[in-house]
Amino acid sequence: MSVDIETKNVIKDGSLVLLWFERKEVSYLVRTEAGKKFPIHCGRPLAMDEWIGLPYGTRVKCDHGEGYLLNPTVEDLMMKASRESGIIYPKDAAFLIMKAGIRPGSKVLEIGTGSGSLTMALAQAVAPHGHVHTFDRRSDLPKNAHKNIKRAGLEEYVTFHQREAGQEIPEKDFDAAILDIPTPWEEMGVVKKAIAGGGHIVSLNPTFNQIEKAAEAMRCHGFINVASIELLERSILAREGKTRPVQRMVSHTEFLVFGTRVLENPNASAQTPPAEEEMQGSESEEIVPE
């Protein structure tokens, strides 16, 4: 079915709009509503009636400056997500989606819903025929995630579950599993049963101690191709005759540990994961991507 580009790129009543001001580098994520006004940092509130019917990219004027009505990206939705916990940054989300082979039609397991920032990126990646099953042990915190996913228009691709650590996962044959929890090594055995052969696992943690344990647990549960990376993001001020890096950057946010699920030889004996004390004292080989 053909898509009417002109209609698709026009702001409607109920559309999401990123109102962006270049001068102060301030932006707002707004849901347009006929008859309502939106308060801003510089001057009187803006009438949203005037936006409806305009194409995205239109310039608008206010008392103290000019702004632009932009079509928000998933990055905008992630960074503007209502949150009660830390979020996964787009730099990490984009890389893990590619490295874990997550694509349209994928079936993805997420443990640790949080505010749903990563869930949004996963949902967009699997749409229109895939699905994300996201689990969290808390029943109150993911309420925020529900709001963020609904605002992004991705709710049909996400199912929320409440689950205690260690409980069996009812769904099976996931193409990828993402663990965003403090103790991922405790979930490796359960998650392994839920991933299809050749599927990928990703664990996100902020400290060396956590990723060391996660990597050792992956190996002990038979995952192969175990590797860990850290992504650093630095912006560049590109200006004629004076281009240079910015003085502040998005440096350490998370470490990412990857592994691949393989099918065991039924005649081979299973390797027993070491106790936590042994894992803490073990000298792990350097975990670097090939």
C-alpha positions in Angstrom: 0.0 0.0 0.0 1.4 3.4 -0.9 2.0 6.1 1.7 0.9 9.7 1.2 4.1 11.4 2.2 2.5 14.8 2.3 -0.1 13.6 4.7 2.4 11.6 6.8 4.6 14.7 7.3 1.8 17.0 8.4 1.1 17.7 12.1 -2.3 16.6 13.2 -4.4 16.9 16.3 -2.7 14.4 18.7 0.6 14.3 16.9 3.9 14.2 18.8 6.0 17.3 18.1 9.6 18.2 19.1 9.6 21.9 19.6 13.2 22.9 19.2 14.9 26.3 19.8 18.3 26.7 18.2 19.4 29.7 20.2 19.2 28.2 23.6 19.4 24.5 22.5 16.2 23.9 24.4 13.6 21.4 23.2 10.1 20.2 24.3 8.3 17.0 23.5 4.7 18.0 23.0 1.5 16.1 22.1 -0.7 18.5 20.1 -4.2 19.1 21.4 -6.7 21.4 19.7 -7.8 24.3 21.8 -4.8 24.1 24.2 -1.7 26.3 24.7 1.8 25.1 25.5 4.0 27.0 28.0 7.6 27.6 27.0 10.7 29.2 28.5 10.6 32.4 26.5 7.4 34.3 26.5 3.7 33.6 26.3 2.3 30.1 25.8 2.0 29.0 22.1 -1.4 28.0 20.7 -1.2 24.5 19.4 -4.2 25.1 17.1 -1.8 27.0 14.9 0.5 24.0 14.5 -2.2 21.6 13.2 -2.1 21.2 9.5 1.5 22.5 9.2 4.3 20.3 7.8 7.1 19.1 10.2 10.1 21.4 9.9 8.0 24.6 10.1 9.5 27.6 11.9 7.4 29.2 14.7 7.9 32.5 16.4 7.5 33.4 20.1 8.1 36.5 22.1 11.9 36.0 22.5 13.0 33.8 19.7 12.2 31.3 17.0 11.7 27.6 17.2 11.0 24.6 14.8 8.3 22.0 14.8 10.2 18.7 14.3 9.1 15.1 14.0 10.7 13.4 17.1 13.0 10.4 16.6 13.3 7.4 18.9 16.4 9.1 20.3 14.3 12.1 21.3 11.6 9.8 22.9 14.3 7.9 24.8 16.0 11.1 26.1 12.7 12.8 26.9 11.2 9.7 28.6 9.6 10.2 32.0 12.0 8.4 34.4 12.3 7.2 37.9 15.5 5.3 37.2 18.5 5.6 34.9 18.1 5.0 31.2 20.1 3.3 28.5 21.6 5.9 26.2 20.9 5.8 22.5 24.6 5.2 21.7 24.4 1.9 23.6 20.9 0.9 22.5 21.7 1.3 18.8 24.9 -0.8 19.0 23.4 -3.6 21.0 20.4 -3.9 18.6 22.7 -4.3 15.7 25.2 -6.7 17.4 22.4 -8.8 18.8 20.8 -9.2 15.4 17.5 -7.6 16.4 15.5 -6.7 13.4 11.8 -6.4 12.2 10.1 -9.7 13.2 12.5 -10.5 16.1 11.1 -11.8 19.3 13.0 -10.1 22.2 13.2 -10.8 25.9 14.0 -7.9 28.2 14.6 -8.3 31.9 14.6 -5.0 33.8 12.0 -2.8 32.3 12.8 0.3 34.3 11.5 3.5 32.7 11.1 1.8 29.3 13.7 3.8 27.4 15.5 0.8 25.9 12.1 -1.0 25.5 11.1 1.8 23.1 14.2 1.3 21.0 13.7 -2.5 20.9 10.0 -2.1 20.0 10.8 0.1 17.0 13.5 -2.3 15.9 11.2 -5.4 15.9 8.1 -3.7 14.4 5.9 -4.4 12.5 5.9 -8.2 12.9 8.1 -8.8 16.0 7.4 -8.4 19.7 9.2 -7.4 23.0 8.4 -9.2 26.2 9.7 -7.1 29.1 9.9 -8.3 32.7 10.4 -6.4 35.9 10.2 -7.6 39.5 8.6 -4.3 40.6 4.9 -3.7 39.9 5.0 0.0 40.5 8.1 1.3 38.6 7.0 0.0 35.1 3.9 2.2 35.2 6.2 5.0 33.9 7.4 2.6 31.1 3.7 2.0 30.2 3.3 5.8 29.7 6.5 6.2 27.7 5.7 3.3 25.4 2.2 4.5 24.8 3.3 8.0 24.1 5.7 6.6 21.5 2.8 4.7 19.8 4.6 1.4 20.3 2.3 -0.4 22.8 1.2 -3.0 20.3 4.7 -4.4 20.1 5.3 -4.7 23.8 3.9 -7.0 26.5 4.7 -6.1 30.2 5.2 -8.9 32.8 5.8 -8.9 36.5 8.3 -11.5 37.6 10.5 -12.4 40.6 14.2 -13.1 40.0 14.9 -16.8 39.2 11.3 -17.6 38.0 11.0 -19.5 34.8 10.1 -17.5 31.7 6.9 -18.8 30.2 7.7 -17.7 26.6 10.5 -19.6 24.7 12.5 -19.3 21.5 13.5 -15.7 21.9 15.9 -14.4 19.2 17.7 -12.1 21.8 17.6 -11.4 25.5 18.6 -8.1 27.1 19.5 -8.1 30.8 19.5 -4.6 32.5 19.7 -5.8 36.1 22.3 -5.5 38.9 23.0 -9.3 39.1 22.7 -10.8 35.6 24.7 -13.8 36.5 21.9 -15.0 38.7 19.6 -15.2 35.6 21.8 -16.9 33.1 20.4 -20.4 33.5 16.8 -19.3 33.3 17.5 -17.0 30.3 19.4 -19.7 28.5 16.4 -21.9 28.4 14.3 -19.1 26.9 16.7 -18.2 24.0 16.6 -20.1 20.7 19.8 -21.8 19.4 22.0 -19.1 17.8 20.2 -16.4 19.7 22.1 -13.6 21.4 22.3 -12.4 25.0 23.3 -8.9 26.1 24.0 -7.7 29.7 24.3 -4.1 30.6 26.1 -3.0 33.8 28.0 0.0 35.0 30.9 -1.6 36.9 33.9 -3.9 36.1 32.9 -6.3 38.9 29.5 -6.8 37.4 30.6 -7.4 33.8 33.3 -9.8 35.0 30.8 -11.9 36.8 28.3 -11.7 33.9 31.0 -12.8 31.3 32.1 -15.7 33.5 28.5 -16.8 34.0 27.8 -16.7 30.3 30.8 -18.9 29.6 29.9 -21.4 32.4 26.4 -21.7 30.9 27.7 -22.5 27.5 27.4 -19.2 25.7 30.1 -18.6 23.1 31.6 -15.5 21.5 31.6 -13.7 24.8 32.8 -10.1 24.5 32.4 -6.8 26.3 32.8 -3.2 25.1 32.3 0.3 26.3 31.1 3.1 23.9 32.2 6.7 24.4 30.4 9.5 22.7 32.1 12.9 22.0 30.5 15.7 20.0 32.5 18.0 17.7 31.9 21.7 17.3 32.1 21.9 13.5 32.6 25.6 12.8 34.6 27.2 9.9 38.2 27.8 11.0 37.7 26.7 14.7 36.4 23.1 14.7 37.3 21.2 17.9 35.8 18.6 20.2 33.4 19.8 22.9 34.8 20.1 26.4 32.1 17.8 27.9 31.2 14.3 26.5 28.9 11.4 27.2 31.6 9.0 28.5 30.9 6.0 30.7 27.3 5.0 30.9 27.3 1.2 30.7 29.5 -1.7 29.8 27.9 -4.2 27.3 28.6 -7.9 27.5 27.5 -10.1 24.6 27.2 -13.8 24.1 25.7 -16.3 21.7 23.5 -19.3 22.6 24.5 -22.6 21.1 23.0 -26.1 21.4 24.9 -28.5 23.5 26.0 -32.0 22.6 23.5 -34.2 24.5 26.3 -36.6 25.3 28.5 -33.9 26.8 28.4 -33.3 30.5 27.2 -29.8 31.6 29.7 -27.5 33.1 28.9 -26.4 36.6 28.9 -22.6 37.1 31.4 -21.6 39.9 30.2 -20.3 43.2 30.0 -16.5 43.6 33.1 -16.5 45.8 35.1 -18.3 43.1 33.9 -15.9 40.5 34.9 -12.9 42.5 38.4 -14.3 42.9 38.9 -15.7 39.5 41.3 -14.2 37.0 39.2 -13.8 33.9 40.8 -13.5 30.5 40.6 -10.1 28.9 37.2 -9.6 27.4 37.6 -7.7 24.2 35.8 -7.8 20.9 37.7 -9.5 18.1 
